[in-house]
Amino acid sequence: MRLTLEPWSPEYDTSFHADESKSQITTRPEDINLTVELEPWGPVQARRFEVDFTKIFFVDGRRRLEGKVWAEVGAETSSPGLLGTFAVGAVQSRAEALTPAAIFERRMERVLILAHPDGEDLIIKAKGHEYGDLRYNYKHLNESQNQDLALEARLQYFMRQEEDAIASELPLEDALLVLDGPLQVRAPDRAMGYVKTLHNLYIGPPQVPVLRQLQPGQRTPIFLIAAGLKRYSWYLRLAEVAPYMQPFAGLVRLEVRNNLGLEWAQRVADWSCVTLPKYAAKSFRDPRAPQQLMPIAFLESELGRRMGDMNIIRRRIQAFLREQAGKPQEPLLELPELTRDLN
């Protein structure tokens, strides 16, 4: 028996979910064209290329569940809900070389999502606290059989909606937009989806060995995904991984819309082989290395800072709910009593 290790830290979801023997999970075989660029398949080394962009924008978001609540509106039965925060932003870098990322845009919103249609905004007053008032904007959740899952999915939806809004406002005339995740329907033509968690291989069993053969900076041939949003896609190995890691470690799947043609997609694919490995995180910097890109890690860190300290936010929510319920603040233990309990 031989075991291999998932390189990401265990508190994160695993980077690889797809079953090699069931490569077509959600897409019909007729929706995939594996021969649009090369046949037979094999590792592709980046060739001479010229791209028509000088800047890269990275867009990403973070969301956080800060509390599950029950809301009593009038004399009706309590309604489930959640308090959550999401933050999204964009950073900018130069396309021709590894350069530090600079914050271009960032936004944050706190939301109270309730299944009840007659909710209202929640404001937790600062009372001298450094973060100021906490305002949770009320959002209604449509009826759902599994409200727990639906509440969190709604929070994710609002975050994605704001990511789309930022992406639509970026000046992309001479830039490429890198989105953390698959391309959505509203993604602009000059956007590239960066998929670091592989749920679906899209390719068939004969092509899977090529993924194992890829060396750092090599990619697979481009293939066309015709289901839903039509897009060109390819796999790229960002970095070499230790032999005891699982064989798909260090792989990402990239995709662009097919609107600008195969030749443009080829130039972007070759550019990704040369440039993106330079941005790949090291394991001592990020537990999702090497798939995590440093500009995205920088953006996530900044968004987390904007969202505020989770422990402080939670204590303020608890204090507010305790006060609302008419309960006095729990007294703190005196130091001698605390010392006696510890001993």
N, C-alpha and C positions, 0 to 999 in steps of 0.2 A: 504494500500500500504506500502511495506517495501523496503527501499533503502539500498544498501550496497556500500561501498566505495572502489575504486581501490587504493591500498596502495602506488603505485609509484607516484612520483611527476609528475604533469601534463605535464611538458615539455618532458617527455619520452613517448614512445609508451606504451599502456596498456599491462600488463603481460599476459592477457588471451583474446584470440580472438575466440576460438572454440565455435560452437553452440552445446550445449549438445544434442539437438534433432537430429542433423545431424553429427554423430560422424565419419562417413566414407566420408570425403570430397574429398580426392584425391587418396584414396587407396581402392581397391575392398575388399569386405568382405573375399573372399577366400585367400587374401594375408596376413591375420592376423590370427595367431594361439594363442588364449588366454589361452590355457590349457597346454603349454609346461612345466610349473612348478607345478601349483596347480589348483584344481577344487573342489568345487566351489571357487569363488573369495572371498577374504577377506584381511584385513590388515595383513602385515607380519612383525614380530619383528625380528631384526637381531639375528642370532644364532651364535654359536661359529664358527669362520672362521679363515683360515690362507691364507694370500695372498703372492705371490711370488715377491713382489716389496717393496723396502724400500724408494723410492723417488717418488715424484709427480712433474710432469712438467705441468704448466698451460700456454697455448698459446692463445694469443688474439691479436686483431688489432684494430686500430682506423683510421677512414678516415674523411677528412674534405673538404668540398667544399669552396674554397677561392675566387672564382669569375667566373661568366659566361662571355664569351667573344665571339666576332665575329672576324674571321680572314680573311683578304683580301690577297689572294695569287695571284700575277700578276694582270691581268685585269679582273679576273673572279668575280663572285658574292661572297659576303661575306659568310663564312662558320661558323656555330656555334661551340662552344667549351667550355671547362671549364678548370680552373686552380684548381688543388686539391692536397692534400697531404695525404699520408697514412703512418702509422707507425705500425710495428708489433714487437712482442717480446715474450720471454718465461721467466718465473720465476720458481724457483725450491724450493721445501719444502720437509720435511720428511713425510713419509706416516703414521707412527705409532702415531703421536701426532700433536697437533696444534703448528706449529713452524713458525717463521717469514720467509717470502719469500725473496729469493735472485735473483737478475737479472742474467739470464743465457745468454741471447742473445737479441739484439734489432736492428732494421733496420728501415730506413725511406727513402722515396722517394717523390719528388714533380713531378707532371706530368702535361703536357699540352695535353689535349685530343681534337682532332679536327676531324670533319667529312671530311675534305679535305685531300687527300692522299699525298700532297706535303708540309706538314708543316715542322717545324724545332724547335730545342730546343730554349727555351726562357731563357735568363740570365739577371736578374735584379742586376746590380752592387751594391756593398755594400755602397760605398761612405762614409766610416767610420762607418757604422752601425754595431752594436754588433753581429748581426746574420750572417754577411758575405754576399757573393753573394747568391741570390736565383736562383737556377737552376731548371727549369721545363723541364723534359725530354719529348720530343714529342712522343705521341702515337696516332695511327690512329684509328678512329672509323669506322667500317663498316657501310654501308648504313642501315638506320633504319627509320621506319615510324614516330616514336615518338623520335626525337633526344634528347630532354630534358631528358626523362627517360633513354634512352640508354646511354647517357654520364655519368650519375650517376651510372648506372649499371656497366659500364666499369671500373669506379674507384673502385667499390666494388670488381669486378673481379680481378683486379691487387692486391688488398689487400689480398684476399683469396689465390691467387697464391703464394704470399710471405709467408703467414701463412703455407701453405703446404710445402714450401721449408724449413722453419725452423723446422717444425715437422719431416720432413724426415731426418734431420741431428742430431736429439737428440739421446743420448745414452740411449736406452730404455730397455737394457738387464735386469735391475733390477728396472725398473721404470714404472709408469703408466702416460700416457699423458692425460690431461683433456683439451678438446677443447671447447671453448665458442661457442656453437651452434651445429647443427646436424652434424653427421659424413658425410664426403664427400667420394667419391669413392677412393681417394688417401690416406685416413687415414690409418695409420699402424694398425696392429692387436691389439697392446697394447695401444689403444686409447679409451677414453670414451667421448662421446658427452654429453654436458651439455646444455640442452635446457630450458631456463628460460622464454621464451615467447611462450605460448601454442597456436598454430594456429590450430592444428588438434589433436583430442583426440585419434584417432586410435581405441579406445575401443567402445563397443556398449552401448546402454542405460542401460542394466541390470548391467553393471559394474561401471557406473558413480557414484552411491551412495558410492562406496568404496572410491573414491577420497575424498569425504566429511568426511568420517569416520577416515581417517588417522590422527594419533597423531604425534607430532614431533619425528623424528627418525624412523618412520614406513614407509614401502613401500608397493606397490602393488605386486602381483605375477608378475613374468617375463612373457612377451609375445613376440612372434616372429613376426617381420615385414618382409615379404618375397618379397615385391615390391622393385625393384631397388636393392640397396645395402642391402643384408640380414643382419639383426641385431636383437639382443635381447634388449628389452627395459623394463623399469619400471618407475613408478612414486614414488617420495619421498617427504614427507613433511619435510621441513627444520626447521621450527619453529612455535610456536603457534602465532596466530594472533588474534587481537581484534575481538569480536563478531560482530561489525558493519562493518568489512571488508568483501569483497565478498568471498564466500566459497572456491574458488580455490587459494586464496592468500597463498603464502608460498610454493606452489607446484612447482616442477621442474620435467622434464622428462629426464631420463638418458638412454644412449644406448651404446652398444659395438657390435663389429662385431661378427658374429657367428663362425668365424674360429677357435677359441680356445675352443669351446664347451660350453655346458650349465653349467657344474660344475664350470668352471672358471668364467662364467658370474654370477653365484650365489654368489661366494665368493666376487666378486667385488661389487655386489649389497648390500650384507650385510656390507661390508666395508664402502660403501657410507652412509649407515644409521648411522653408528657410527662416521665417520670422518667429512663428509661434513657439518652437522649442526654446528660443531665447527667453521667452516670457514664462516658461514653465516653472512652477514653484519647486523649491527644494524641501525635502521632508522635514528638515529642522525648522523651516519657516511656516509650513502649513501641513496639517495632517491629511489633506486631500491631494498631496503631491503625487505625481507630477501634473495631474490633469488640471489642477487649479492654476489659473494664470495670475501672475502677480498684480497686474492692474485691477483685476476683478477682486482679488484679495484685499488690495488697498481700498477699493471702493466699499467693499463689505464692512471693513473695519470702520471707515468713516460713517457709514450709515448706522452701524451699531452704536457709535458714539452719539449720533444725533438722536437716536431712540431713547437714550438714557439708560441708567443702570437698572437692570431688571429687578434686583432685590429691593431697591428704593421704591420703584414704581409699585411693586407688589405690596410693600408695607403701607404705602399711601392708599392703595385701593382697600386694603383690609381695615385701615383706620377709618376710612370714609364709611364703609359698610357697617362697621361696629357702631359708629356715631349715629348713622341712619337708623339702626335698630334700637337705639336708645341705651346701648351698653357703654359703661364707662371704660376709659383706657385701662388696660391691664397694668397693674403696678409693676415696676422693675424691682428685682431682688436687691436688697442692700448688700454691699460688698461682704460684710462678715457672714451673712446668711449664705451667700453664694459660695464663699470659701468653705464653709462648713459642709455644704452639700457636696462639693467636689471632693472633699477629703473623706 
